[in-house]
Amino acid sequence: MAINPPVDATKTPEWAALQKHYDELQNEGISLKQWFAEDPERVDQLSFDAGDLHFDLSKNLIKPETLLLFADLAKAVKLDERTKAMYTGVHINNTEDRAVLHTALRRPAEDEGKVIVDGQDTVKDVREVLSRIYAFADKVRSGEWTGVTGKKITTVVNIGIGGSDLGPVMVYEALKAYADAGISARYISNIDPNDIAEKTKGLDPETTLFIIVSKTFTTLETLTNAREARTWLLEGLKASGAVDGSDEKNAEAVSKHFVAVSTNLEKVAEFGIDPKNAFGFWNWVGGRYSVDGAVGTSLAVVFGPERFEEFLHGFHEIDEYFATTPFEKNVVVLLGILNVWYRNFFKAASHAVLPYDQYLHRFPAYLQQLTMESNGKSVRWDGTPVTSETGEIFWGEPGTNGQHAFYQLIHQGTQLIPADFIAFANTPNPTKDGDQDVHELFLGNYLAQTKALAFGKTADEVRAEGTAEEIVPARVFAGNRPTTSIFGEALTPFAVGELIALYEHITFVEGTVWGLDSYDQWGVELGKQLAKQITPAISQDDGALSEQDASTQSLIRFYRAKREF
């Protein structure tokens, strides 16, 4: 099926209507303080629930009628048509001629037979792989699967990069409170030797299991680290007398301490991993969308199959909500268009994600790949140039740490930085400081920051506090800094799945408005290709050195002069 060319959103009457609305708001003067005072229904009209997450959009630079214009734009760019195409397996990733079916990774088993793509029963295949992963996870968790000396595995080390690392490490950190089998996880991604050196420090080779995550089993960084890990394991086992260093014993050790997440069974076997211990995935799932499949094997081991299923249910809840809720009431769609509103009309270049939960400290880093690798593009899916700004720089840190770092820029800087504040009503670690509930103290900051950003502080209010006149300007807060509040019950596996799916679909909505193929990532390829050409020049190949540009040659000569061999 041919992919229809994208609708140029900027040429539609709906875009013109949004522009007119924007101009009117600017002319009348945007004042959240005034809008709240004039409209007692504002919060109710701009609040939504999806799954067990609650969303308050009332502190954004919109009025209730703005949402109707957002919904109109979603209809104009045929979001419903493209969503259906994605869910049913149409090859909407047209530069790679692939379906986009991360939603199939979390469909329930009863959906087997409902999503047949290129002759493949996707849900059936997904469920078969999941059942194998769950059986393996149960063996490791129970101690049935042991290392080569018969000891229980106590540390799982995931080796991958990009989507094979950012998702699993983020979810592992988010759900640490649910680790219940005496197994911890570490994650190696960087080809920098310092990464593997630090991540293997203090580990016992006899109780360590490596999971090598690479679809093709050819990824340079991952396979380099995998070989280093194999050397570390075998040298450690030999030093302790656990193996004698013979080829036979080494092969046995590798087979007991390494498994793979890959589809290249030949290369998996060459490495020394039994292909029976390789878990596959499909080309219709991009790396940054794959944590809820085999890429999440480390999570299934640490948290168990039951928790992993809850995680998948959270994704599916938002998938269903997004696909079935009318646009004007669909908070996922509205948040996607809201980002377009800020990017294209207010010219905001970045977007902060500020989780008020320390367990989510890697969530902003995860979203950086999800959003910027997806929508960091300047051509549309038909190869034509984009007609507006695209993509935002996503960034953030957990509160309250960020408050003592970069919130100054958000509050009083010259840039408009929309921000998502995420928090949960319950914590797995309740504690008190005297009579003060510390989680409530924490949430007090979560609530105070959005209030301060929205309503600010006037010069008269500053003066009323007795502030010296010459200092008054420095203490004024302009307000009207937009935020979205996302509030959940607790950071459960279900909630983490919801959050990931939420931002996946927000990214898709934005990409649809901008006419982008949000599922390819050609921008990462050129640097990889050049690295292969440059690497030989670094140490010995003068011919390769002579082919480099003057700057690269100069830097390599510096390296050669300074490297201590």
N, C-alpha and C positions, 0 to 999 in steps of 0.2 A: 504493500500500500504506500503510495507516494505521500510525503508529508506536505501539507499545504504551506505556502509561504506565510511568514508571520504577518499579522495585522500591524501596521505602523500605528501604534497607540497615539503618537503625537499628532496624527492627521485626523483623528476621530472627533466627532462632535462631543463625545464624553470627556475627552482630554481638554477640549476648549472650555467645556462647562466647569471642569476642575480649575482651570487657569482663571476663569472669571471669578469663581468662588474665592480662590486664593487672593486675587487682586482686591476683592471686596473686603476680605478679612484684614488685609494690610491697610486699606484705606480707613476702615473704621477703627483700627488699632486693636491688636491682639492683646487681650487681658484675661488670663485665666481667673484672676481674682474677681473681675467683673462678671465673667461668664458664670462662675459658681454662684455669685450673689443673685444674678438675674434668673437663674434656672434651677429651682429646687429639685427638678427631676433629672438633672444632668448626670449624676452618678449612676442612677438606675438605667438610664438610656444608653450609657456607655460602659456598662458592665456585662460580662458574659461568663458562661460556664461551659467547659468542654472536658469530658471525662470527670476527674475529680480536681481539676485545676480551675481556679477562679481568676478572671482577668478584669482589671480596672483600667479602662482607656481614658478616663475622664480628665487626667492631667496632661493629655496631648493637645496639640494646637489644632483642634478640630471642634466642630459643633455636631450635634446629633445628625443634622441634615447632611454633613460631610460624608457620613457613612453610606448614604444612598448614592452619592456621586461615586464613591469607591466601588460599590456594587455594580453600578452602571458601567464603569470602566472594565471591570472583570468580565462582564457580559460582552462588551465591545471587542475585547481581544480573544473571545471564544475560549475562556478558561475552562468552561464545562466540557467543551469538545476535547480539549487537550488533556484534561484530567482523565476523561473516559479512555482516550487513546493510551495514556500511560498505564492505567489500571488493567487494560485488556491486552497489553503486550505489543501494541503497535511500535514499530521501530522509530520512536521519537528522537533517539540519539542518532541522528541521521549522518553525522560525519564519521561515525564508526559502524553505521548500519546495525544498530542494536536496539532491542527492547529495553525498557527501563522498569524493572520489576522488583525493586526493593520492598514494595508492599507485599509481594508474594512470600517474602521470607517470614512474615508474621501472620499469615492467614492460618486459621485453625484447620485441623485435619479434615473437618467436614466439608471444606472447600475443595478437596481433591476432585479433579475432573472438571472444575469450573474455569480454570485459566490454562487453556491449551495454547502454547506459543511455539511456533515452528515445529509442531508435532510433539511437543514436550509437555507433559502434565507437570507444570511447574510446582504446584503445591505438593503433589505426591513425591516429587524428587526432593523438595526441601525437607519434607517430613522424614523421608528415608535417611537423609544425612543427619538430621537432628536426632533421630533415634540411635544412630551409631555413636554420635557425640555423647548422648546421654548415657549410653551403656559404658562407654570409655570413662566418662566422668565418674560414674558410680564406682567403677573398679578402682580408680585412683583414690577417690574419697574414702572408700572402705578399707583400703590397704591390700586389696586383692592384686592390684597392679603394684609391683615393687620395682626398685632399682635392681641393678645386677647383683648386689650382695644380699638382696632380700629385705632391705629396709624400706619402710613406708616413705612415699614422696611427701615432702613437707614444703617444697618451694617449686612453683611453676615459673619458668622464665620464657616469656613470649618474645620472639625475635621477628620483627616486621618493621615497616616504615610507612608513613603516610596513613592511609585508612586502615592499614594492618596493625597500626600502633595507637594512633590518637583515640580511636573509639574504645578499644579494650582498656587502655590505661585510664581514660576518663571514667568509664563505668566502674572499673575496679575501685578507683578512689572514691567514687560516689557511693558505692554500696559496701564499703569496708565493714560497716557495722553488721552486715549479714554473713560474713565469712564464718562458717560454723564447722569446718572439718579439720581444723589445724593446719590448713594449707594457705600460704601466702603467695603473692605473685610479684614478679618484677618484669620490667619491660625494657628491652634493648632496641633502639632504633637507629641511632646515629652511627655513621661509619667512623666517626672520631674514636680512636682506640680508648679514649678516656671513658666512654660510655660503658663498654663491655667490662673494662677494668673495675669500674665502680659497682656495676650491677652484679658482678660475680663475687665481689669481695665478701668474705665471711660465709660463703655458701659451702655446704658439704656436697661434693660431687655424688656421693652415694644416695642422697635424698633429693636431688635436683632433677627436674624434668624440663626439657626444652621443647617448646612448640615453635616450629619454623613456619611463618605465615608468608607465603608468596604464591600467587596464583600460577605463575609460569615456572616457578622455582629457578628464576634467572635474575631476579632483582639484585643489582650489584651490591647495595648496602646490606641487604638481608643475607645473601649467600656468603659474603665476606664475613659477617658476624657469625653466621652459622658455622663456618669452618673454624673460626677462632674458638667458638664455644666447644666444638668437638675436640679440638686440641686441648683446651682447658680441662675438659672432662677426663680425657684419656690420660693426660699427664698427672692429674690429681688422683685418679684411681690407681695408677701404677705406683705413684709415690707412697700411697697408703698400703700397698700390697693387695688391694682389692682385685686387681687384674695383673697378669704377668707380662702384658705388653705384646702378646702374640696376636697375629691377625685374627685368629678365631675368637679370642677373648675380647679384643677390641670391637669386633663386629657385634658380638653379643651385647656389649655395654652400650654401643650406639643404639641398637634396636630397643633397649630397655629405657633409654634416657632421652630419646628423640622421637617426636611424632611430627606430622606435617599437616598444614592446611594448604592444599595445592591441588591442581588438576593434572600436573605433569608427573604422572606416576613413574615414568622412566627415569627422570632426573631424581625423583625422591628415592628410588631404589639405588641409584648410583651413589647417593650420599650415604646410604647405609640404613635408611628407614624402611621398615616393612610397609609396602603399599597398602596393606590392610589397616595400617595406622595413619592413613592419609585421609583427610576429610575435604571434600571438594566444594567448590562454588562455581558460579556461572558468569558468563560475560554480560549477562543482563543486570548485573549488580556492580556498580562502580565502587571502588575501594572505600570512598568516604561514606557510602551508604550500606556498609556490609557488616557492621558490628553485631547485628541481630542474626547473623548466620554463622557459618563455620569459623569466621574470623573471631567470633566470641568464644571459642572453645575454652580458653583460659578462664573465662567467667563461669562457664558451666561447671568446670572443675572446682573452682574456689567456692562458688555459691550454691551449686547443685542444680540439677535439672528442673526441680519444682520452681525455684526462684527464677531460672532462666525463662520458663514458660510465663511467669507473671510479667517479666520484662517484655516478652513478645506481646502479651495481652495489652499492655500499655500502648505500644505502637499501634496495634490494630484498632484500639478504641479511637485514637485520633485519626487514623486512616479512614474509618467509617464516618466519623463526624465530618471530616473535611469533604468527603465525597457526597454526602447526603444532605447537608445543611444549606438552606438558601443563602446566597451570597450576603444579603443585607444583615443576616443574623450569624454569619459564619466567621467567628473570631480569627480563624486561621487565614482566611481570605482577606479579612479586613486588616490584619496585621501586615500581611504582605503588601497590600496597596498603601498602607500607612508608611511603610519604608520607602516606597516609590514617591509618595507625597513629600517626604523630607528630602530624599535624594534629588528629585527632579524639580521641585517647586521651591523648596527652601535652600537647595544646594548644599545640604549637609553631606560631608565627605566620609564621616565615620559614624559608628553605631556602637555604643557601649553595652555590654551584658554584664550585670553586676549581681552575682548570686550571693544572697545572704545565707550561705550554708558552706562551711569550710569543706565539706565533702565534695562540693561541686567546683573545687578550685581549678580543675583542668577543663571545665566546661567551655569557657571562652576560647581556649586554645583549640578545642575540638571544633567549635563553630567557625573558627578562622578558616580551616580547610573546607568545611562543608559549604560555607557561603562564598568565600573568595575564590576557591578553585572552581566553583560552579558558575558564578556570575561575574567573574573578573575577565570580561571579554569585550571586544570592540567590533565584532562582526556578529550578525544575526544567523539563525540556523539555515538560512538560504545563501549565506556567503556575502550578503550585502552589509555595508557599514551600519552600525547602530545609529539611531536618530536622537538619542538623548544620553545623558550620563548613565552609567550602569555600575552596579556593585557598590558596596560600602566597605570601608575598612572596619572589620569587627575586632573588638578588643575588650579587655576587662580583667578584673581581679575580684576575689571575694570581698564583700563588705565584712568587717569594718576596715580591713587593711587598706582598701582603695581610698577610703575617706582621708587617710593620713598621707596619701600620695598624690593622686591625680584629680581628685574631685574639685580642687581649686579651679582647674581649667574648665570643668563642666559648669561650675557655679558662676564664675566671674570672668571667664575667658571671652575672646571675641568670636569663637566658633559655636555654632549650634550643634550640639551632640545629643541626639535622641538616645535614651537609655532604657533598657529593660531591667527592672528590679525583680529578683526571684527569691521567694522565701517560703518556709513551711511552718505550719502552726505547731508541729510537734518535733521534738528532737529525741534521738535514741540515747542521748547523754544528758538528762536533766540534772541541773545542779543549782545550788544556792550560794550566794555570797552574803552571809548573815541572813537577813530576811528577804533579800532581793533574789528573785528568780532570774538567773543569768540569761536564760533564753529570752525572757521578756525584755530584759535590758537590751539584748541584741536586736530583737524585733522593734524596739523603740527607735533604734537607729535606722532600720529599714524604712519605717514609716516617716520618720522625721526628714530624711533626705529628700524623698519625693515631694513632701510638703514644702520644704525650703526651696527646692528647684522650681516648683510651680508658682509659689506666691511671693517669694523673695522677701526683701526688707527695704522699706523706703528710707529716704534721707531723714524724714521727720521721725520715723520710728527709731532710727539710730540716734538722732539728737535727743529724743525723749529719755534715752538711757544715760544722758549726761556726757556723751562723747564730745571731745574737743572738736570745734568746727573744722579744723584743718585735717582731721582724721576721718571725718564723716564720709567723704567719697569712697575711701578704701573699704568702708564697712557696709556699703550699699550693695544689695543683691537685686539684680534686675528682675528675677523671676521669669516666668514664661519659658522655662527650660523644660522640654517635653519628656515625660517618662510614661512607661507602661508598667503597671504592677501585676505580677503573676504570683498568686498565692496558692499553695497546695496544702494538703493535710499533713503529709509526711513524705520524706524522701525514700520511698519504697522502690523496689524493682519496677513496679507498675508505673510509678511517677517518672522515673528516669526514661522509660520507654516513651511515655507521653511527651516529655520535653524534647527528646530527640526527633520524634515524628513531627512535632509542632514546627521546629525550625527547618526540617527537611521540606515541609510543604510551604512554609513561608518563602523559602528560597525558590521553590518551583513557581509560586505565584509571581514573584518579582521577575523571574526569568521569562515567564510567559508574556508579561507586560512589555518587557524589553525585547522580546523576540529572540531570546538566546537559547541555544542548546546547553542546558545547565548540566549536562551529564558527560561531556568530554572534557579533556584537560590538556590540550596540545601545548599550552604555554609552559608545561614542565619539561618538554622533550628536548628543546634546543640545548639547554644547559647540560643535560645528560650526555648528549652526543658530543659536545665540545669537551667535556671532561675526559671522555675516552681518548680524544685526540691529544689533549694537553698532557695527560698523566705521564706518557713516556718521556716527554720533554723535561720533566721536572728533575729526574735523576741522571739520565745518561744519554738520551738520544738528541745529539746536537742537530741532526737533520730535522727532527720534529720541532726543536726549539726555533730553528731559523724560519719555520713556517708561521710562527705566531706573530701577532701584532707587537708593536714596540713596547707597549705597557706590560703585556704579559711576559715578554722576554725579560724586561727589567726586573719584574717581580720574581721570576724564576732564578735569575742570577743572584738576587738577594738571598733567596732560599739556599742556593748551592753554597754561597759564601758563609752562611750562618748555621747550617744544619750540622749538628754534632753527631757523627755516625758512630 
